[in-house]
Amino acid sequence: MSRLTLETRLRAIGAERYHDRHPFHHMLHGGDCNPDQVRAWVINRWAYQAAIPMKDAAFLSRCDDPDMRRAWRSRIEDHDGGVDEGGGIRRWLKLAEAVGLDPEYVASGGGVLPATRFAVDAYIRYVRDAPLLQAVASSLTELFAPKIHEQRIAGLFKHYDFANPDSMSYFQHRLNEAPKDVAYGLAWVLDHADTPEKEDQAAAALRFKTDVLWAQLDALYSAYVTPGSIPPGAWQPGEGMA
Ligand SMILES: O=C(O)c1cc(C(=O)O)c2c(n1)C(=O)C(=O)c1cc(C(=O)O)[nH]c1-2
Protein backbone atom coordinates (compact mmCIF):
# COMPACT_ATOMS: atom_id res chain seq x y z
CA MET A 1 0.00 0.00 0.00
CA SER A 2 1.38 3.46 -0.78
CA ARG A 3 1.87 6.09 1.90
CA LEU A 4 -1.07 7.99 0.51
CA THR A 5 -3.33 4.94 0.58
CA LEU A 6 -2.44 4.20 4.20
CA GLU A 7 -3.02 7.82 5.18
CA THR A 8 -6.40 7.71 3.43
CA ARG A 9 -7.24 4.50 5.32
CA LEU A 10 -6.30 6.10 8.66
CA ARG A 11 -8.31 9.23 7.91
CA ALA A 12 -11.33 7.08 7.00
CA ILE A 13 -11.18 5.54 10.49
CA GLY A 14 -11.50 9.03 11.97
CA ALA A 15 -14.35 9.96 9.64
CA GLU A 16 -16.25 6.89 10.77
CA ARG A 17 -15.34 6.54 14.43
CA TYR A 18 -13.94 9.78 15.94
CA HIS A 19 -15.82 11.09 18.96
CA ASP A 20 -16.92 14.26 17.17
CA ARG A 21 -19.80 12.02 16.00
CA HIS A 22 -20.90 11.16 19.52
CA PRO A 23 -24.32 12.48 20.67
CA PHE A 24 -22.75 13.98 23.82
CA HIS A 25 -20.50 16.21 21.72
CA HIS A 26 -23.46 17.28 19.60
CA MET A 27 -25.24 18.29 22.80
CA LEU A 28 -22.19 20.08 24.19
CA HIS A 29 -21.30 22.01 21.06
CA GLY A 30 -24.93 22.78 20.23
CA GLY A 31 -25.66 24.41 23.60
CA ASP A 32 -27.92 21.59 24.78
CA CYS A 33 -25.94 20.59 27.88
CA ASN A 34 -27.16 21.97 31.19
CA PRO A 35 -24.52 23.39 33.59
CA ASP A 36 -24.17 20.10 35.47
CA GLN A 37 -23.64 18.13 32.26
CA VAL A 38 -20.88 20.56 31.28
CA ARG A 39 -19.34 20.14 34.75
CA ALA A 40 -19.49 16.37 34.46
CA TRP A 41 -17.67 16.60 31.13
CA VAL A 42 -14.98 18.89 32.62
CA ILE A 43 -14.45 16.54 35.59
CA ASN A 44 -14.23 13.39 33.48
CA ARG A 45 -12.18 14.90 30.71
CA TRP A 46 -9.71 15.90 33.40
CA ALA A 47 -8.89 12.21 33.82
CA TYR A 48 -7.91 12.08 30.15
CA GLN A 49 -5.88 15.31 30.36
CA ALA A 50 -4.02 14.12 33.43
CA ALA A 51 -3.19 10.80 31.73
CA ILE A 52 -1.77 12.24 28.50
CA PRO A 53 1.64 13.28 29.90
CA MET A 54 1.82 9.98 31.79
CA LYS A 55 1.29 7.99 28.61
CA ASP A 56 3.85 10.18 26.83
CA ALA A 57 6.32 9.52 29.65
CA ALA A 58 5.60 5.79 29.25
CA PHE A 59 6.28 6.20 25.55
CA LEU A 60 9.60 7.98 26.15
CA SER A 61 10.68 5.28 28.59
CA ARG A 62 10.64 2.73 25.79
CA CYS A 63 12.08 4.84 23.05
CA ASP A 64 15.77 4.21 22.38
CA ASP A 65 16.23 6.84 19.67
CA PRO A 66 17.34 10.23 21.08
CA ASP A 67 15.99 12.06 18.00
CA MET A 68 12.59 10.56 18.56
CA ARG A 69 12.64 11.33 22.27
CA ARG A 70 13.59 14.93 21.48
CA ALA A 71 10.67 15.26 19.09
CA TRP A 72 8.23 13.55 21.46
CA ARG A 73 9.09 15.28 24.73
CA SER A 74 7.45 18.58 23.73
CA ARG A 75 4.12 16.78 24.26
CA ILE A 76 4.86 16.56 27.97
CA GLU A 77 6.03 20.16 28.04
CA ASP A 78 2.79 21.27 26.32
CA HIS A 79 0.69 19.72 29.09
CA ASP A 80 2.86 20.22 32.15
CA GLY A 81 4.61 23.47 31.18
CA GLY A 82 7.07 25.27 33.46
CA VAL A 83 6.76 25.85 37.19
CA ASP A 84 5.54 29.43 36.81
CA GLU A 85 3.40 29.41 33.71
CA GLY A 86 2.15 25.79 33.77
CA GLY A 87 0.74 24.19 30.66
CA GLY A 88 -2.39 22.51 29.35
CA ILE A 89 -3.21 20.93 32.68
CA ARG A 90 -3.33 24.30 34.38
CA ARG A 91 -5.35 25.73 31.50
CA TRP A 92 -7.88 22.91 31.92
CA LEU A 93 -8.33 23.92 35.56
CA LYS A 94 -9.18 27.46 34.43
CA LEU A 95 -12.06 25.95 32.50
CA ALA A 96 -13.03 24.00 35.63
CA GLU A 97 -13.14 27.23 37.62
CA ALA A 98 -15.13 29.04 34.94
CA VAL A 99 -17.88 26.40 35.06
CA GLY A 100 -18.15 26.84 38.85
CA LEU A 101 -16.06 23.90 40.03
CA ASP A 102 -13.35 23.96 42.66
CA PRO A 103 -10.14 23.35 40.67
CA GLU A 104 -8.66 21.43 43.60
CA TYR A 105 -11.60 19.04 43.54
CA VAL A 106 -11.17 18.49 39.80
CA ALA A 107 -7.40 18.04 40.12
CA SER A 108 -7.93 15.45 42.85
CA GLY A 109 -9.52 13.16 40.25
CA GLY A 110 -12.50 12.65 42.55
CA GLY A 111 -15.87 11.80 41.05
CA VAL A 112 -14.51 10.44 37.76
CA LEU A 113 -16.77 7.76 36.25
CA PRO A 114 -15.62 4.14 36.49
CA ALA A 115 -15.70 3.63 32.71
CA THR A 116 -13.63 6.79 32.19
CA ARG A 117 -10.97 5.45 34.55
CA PHE A 118 -10.88 2.13 32.70
CA ALA A 119 -10.65 3.79 29.28
CA VAL A 120 -7.88 6.19 30.28
CA ASP A 121 -5.94 3.49 32.05
CA ALA A 122 -6.22 1.26 28.98
CA TYR A 123 -4.64 4.00 26.86
CA ILE A 124 -1.64 4.38 29.19
CA ARG A 125 -1.12 0.61 29.29
CA TYR A 126 -1.46 0.30 25.55
CA VAL A 127 1.22 2.90 24.90
CA ARG A 128 3.45 1.30 27.50
CA ASP A 129 3.05 -2.29 26.26
CA ALA A 130 2.15 -2.37 22.55
CA PRO A 131 4.82 -2.41 19.82
CA LEU A 132 6.15 1.08 19.10
CA LEU A 133 4.31 1.33 15.79
CA GLN A 134 0.95 0.87 17.52
CA ALA A 135 1.97 3.17 20.37
CA VAL A 136 2.67 5.97 17.86
CA ALA A 137 -0.38 5.20 15.71
CA SER A 138 -2.67 5.38 18.74
CA SER A 139 -1.82 9.09 19.06
CA LEU A 140 -3.09 9.78 15.54
CA THR A 141 -6.61 10.64 16.67
CA GLU A 142 -4.93 14.03 16.95
CA LEU A 143 -5.29 14.21 13.17
CA PHE A 144 -8.94 14.91 13.86
CA ALA A 145 -8.59 16.96 17.05
CA PRO A 146 -8.07 20.47 15.56
CA LYS A 147 -11.43 20.27 13.81
CA ILE A 148 -13.24 19.29 17.01
CA HIS A 149 -11.39 21.98 18.98
CA GLU A 150 -12.48 24.60 16.45
CA GLN A 151 -16.07 23.38 16.67
CA ARG A 152 -15.84 23.43 20.44
CA ILE A 153 -14.43 26.95 20.66
CA ALA A 154 -17.15 28.24 18.33
CA GLY A 155 -19.96 26.22 19.97
CA LEU A 156 -19.07 27.05 23.57
CA PHE A 157 -18.59 30.77 22.83
CA LYS A 158 -21.94 30.88 21.11
CA HIS A 159 -23.97 29.02 23.70
CA TYR A 160 -22.45 29.31 27.18
CA ASP A 161 -21.72 32.32 29.42
CA PHE A 162 -18.62 30.72 30.97
CA ALA A 163 -16.74 30.82 27.64
CA ASN A 164 -14.16 33.58 27.45
CA PRO A 165 -10.57 33.74 26.12
CA ASP A 166 -9.18 32.71 29.52
CA SER A 167 -11.47 29.73 30.15
CA MET A 168 -11.09 28.53 26.55
CA SER A 169 -7.34 28.98 26.40
CA TYR A 170 -6.75 25.21 26.63
CA PHE A 171 -8.37 24.62 23.24
CA GLN A 172 -6.84 27.69 21.65
CA HIS A 173 -3.37 26.43 22.57
CA ARG A 174 -4.09 22.94 21.24
CA LEU A 175 -4.77 24.42 17.81
CA ASN A 176 -1.08 25.36 17.65
CA GLU A 177 0.32 22.32 19.50
CA ALA A 178 -1.48 19.38 17.88
CA PRO A 179 -0.37 19.96 14.26
CA LYS A 180 3.34 19.52 15.09
CA ASP A 181 2.60 16.34 17.06
CA VAL A 182 0.51 14.84 14.37
CA ALA A 183 2.87 15.77 11.52
CA TYR A 184 5.64 13.88 13.31
CA GLY A 185 3.50 10.91 14.35
CA LEU A 186 1.88 10.48 10.95
CA ALA A 187 5.18 10.65 9.06
CA TRP A 188 6.68 8.09 11.46
CA VAL A 189 3.79 5.68 11.03
CA LEU A 190 3.81 6.02 7.24
CA ASP A 191 7.58 5.38 7.21
CA HIS A 192 7.43 2.34 9.50
CA ALA A 193 4.21 0.58 8.47
CA ASP A 194 5.98 -1.00 5.50
CA THR A 195 4.21 -4.36 5.29
CA PRO A 196 0.48 -5.19 5.00
CA GLU A 197 0.59 -6.63 8.55
CA LYS A 198 2.05 -3.44 9.96
CA GLU A 199 -0.50 -1.36 8.09
CA ASP A 200 -3.24 -3.44 9.70
CA GLN A 201 -1.60 -2.98 13.11
CA ALA A 202 -1.47 0.80 12.67
CA ALA A 203 -5.14 0.86 11.65
CA ALA A 204 -6.07 -1.35 14.63
CA ALA A 205 -4.22 1.00 16.99
CA LEU A 206 -6.15 3.98 15.69
CA ARG A 207 -9.44 2.10 16.04
CA PHE A 208 -8.47 1.18 19.62
CA LYS A 209 -7.90 4.85 20.37
CA THR A 210 -11.20 5.95 18.87
CA ASP A 211 -12.79 3.40 21.22
CA VAL A 212 -10.95 4.93 24.20
CA LEU A 213 -12.46 8.33 23.34
CA TRP A 214 -15.92 7.03 22.45
CA ALA A 215 -16.19 4.97 25.64
CA GLN A 216 -15.59 8.09 27.73
CA LEU A 217 -18.52 9.89 26.13
CA ASP A 218 -20.76 6.82 26.36
CA ALA A 219 -20.03 6.81 30.08
CA LEU A 220 -20.89 10.51 30.39
CA TYR A 221 -24.08 10.15 28.40
CA SER A 222 -25.21 7.16 30.38
CA ALA A 223 -24.51 8.76 33.75
CA TYR A 224 -25.56 12.38 33.22
CA VAL A 225 -28.06 12.45 30.36
CA THR A 226 -30.07 9.36 31.23
CA PRO A 227 -31.86 10.26 34.49
CA GLY A 228 -31.12 8.26 37.65
CA SER A 229 -28.01 6.46 36.40
CA ILE A 230 -25.03 8.09 38.10
CA PRO A 231 -22.79 5.21 39.27
CA PRO A 232 -21.86 4.93 42.96
CA GLY A 233 -18.85 7.08 43.82
CA ALA A 234 -19.15 9.27 40.73
CA TRP A 235 -19.64 13.04 40.87
CA GLN A 236 -23.08 14.15 42.03
CA PRO A 237 -24.29 17.62 40.98
CA GLY A 238 -23.54 20.07 43.77
CA GLU A 239 -20.31 18.37 44.85
CA GLY A 240 -16.90 19.96 44.35
CA MET A 241 -18.22 23.46 43.69
CA ALA A 242 -16.01 26.52 44.15
O1 LIG B 1 -10.81 17.53 22.71
C1 LIG B 1 -10.62 16.49 22.07
O2 LIG B 1 -11.52 15.95 21.44
C2 LIG B 1 -9.25 15.91 22.07
C3 LIG B 1 -9.02 14.70 21.49
C4 LIG B 1 -7.72 14.16 21.55
C5 LIG B 1 -7.53 12.90 20.85
O3 LIG B 1 -8.01 12.81 19.71
O4 LIG B 1 -6.99 11.97 21.41
C6 LIG B 1 -6.71 14.85 22.23
C7 LIG B 1 -7.05 16.12 22.75
N1 LIG B 1 -8.29 16.62 22.67
C8 LIG B 1 -6.08 16.92 23.40
O5 LIG B 1 -6.37 18.04 23.80
C9 LIG B 1 -4.77 16.42 23.60
O6 LIG B 1 -3.92 17.10 24.18
C10 LIG B 1 -4.45 15.14 23.11
C11 LIG B 1 -3.28 14.38 23.18
C12 LIG B 1 -3.60 13.18 22.61
C13 LIG B 1 -2.76 11.98 22.46
O7 LIG B 1 -3.32 10.93 22.15
O8 LIG B 1 -1.54 12.06 22.68
N2 LIG B 1 -4.86 13.20 22.16
C14 LIG B 1 -5.40 14.39 22.46
The ligand as an SDF file (V2000), in Angstrom:
LIG
                    3D

 24 26  0  0  0  0  0  0  0  0999 V2000
  -10.8100   17.5260   22.7100 O   0  0  0  0  0  0  0  0  0  0  0  0
  -10.6180   16.4940   22.0710 C   0  0  0  0  0  0  0  0  0  0  0  0
  -11.5230   15.9470   21.4450 O   0  0  0  0  0  0  0  0  0  0  0  0
   -9.2540   15.9140   22.0740 C   0  0  0  0  0  0  0  0  0  0  0  0
   -9.0150   14.6960   21.4940 C   0  0  0  0  0  0  0  0  0  0  0  0
   -7.7210   14.1630   21.5520 C   0  0  0  0  0  0  0  0  0  0  0  0
   -7.5320   12.9000   20.8530 C   0  0  0  0  0  0  0  0  0  0  0  0
   -8.0120   12.8150   19.7080 O   0  0  0  0  0  0  0  0  0  0  0  0
   -6.9940   11.9670   21.4070 O   0  0  0  0  0  0  0  0  0  0  0  0
   -6.7130   14.8530   22.2340 C   0  0  0  0  0  0  0  0  0  0  0  0
   -7.0460   16.1170   22.7480 C   0  0  0  0  0  0  0  0  0  0  0  0
   -8.2880   16.6240   22.6680 N   0  0  0  0  0  0  0  0  0  0  0  0
   -6.0750   16.9150   23.4020 C   0  0  0  0  0  0  0  0  0  0  0  0
   -6.3740   18.0410   23.8040 O   0  0  0  0  0  0  0  0  0  0  0  0
   -4.7700   16.4170   23.6020 C   0  0  0  0  0  0  0  0  0  0  0  0
   -3.9150   17.0960   24.1760 O   0  0  0  0  0  0  0  0  0  0  0  0
   -4.4490   15.1380   23.1080 C   0  0  0  0  0  0  0  0  0  0  0  0
   -3.2840   14.3770   23.1830 C   0  0  0  0  0  0  0  0  0  0  0  0
   -3.5980   13.1820   22.6070 C   0  0  0  0  0  0  0  0  0  0  0  0
   -2.7570   11.9760   22.4590 C   0  0  0  0  0  0  0  0  0  0  0  0
   -3.3220   10.9310   22.1530 O   0  0  0  0  0  0  0  0  0  0  0  0
   -1.5450   12.0620   22.6810 O   0  0  0  0  0  0  0  0  0  0  0  0
   -4.8650   13.2040   22.1560 N   0  0  0  0  0  0  0  0  0  0  0  0
   -5.4050   14.3900   22.4550 C   0  0  0  0  0  0  0  0  0  0  0  0
  1  2  2  0
  2  3  1  0
  2  4  1  0
  4  5  1  0
  4 12  2  0
  5  6  2  0
  6  7  1  0
  6 10  1  0
  7  8  2  0
  7  9  1  0
 10 11  2  0
 10 24  1  0
 11 12  1  0
 11 13  1  0
 13 14  2  0
 13 15  1  0
 15 16  2  0
 15 17  1  0
 17 18  1  0
 17 24  2  0
 18 19  2  0
 19 20  1  0
 19 23  1  0
 20 21  2  0
 20 22  1  0
 23 24  1  0
M  END
$$$$
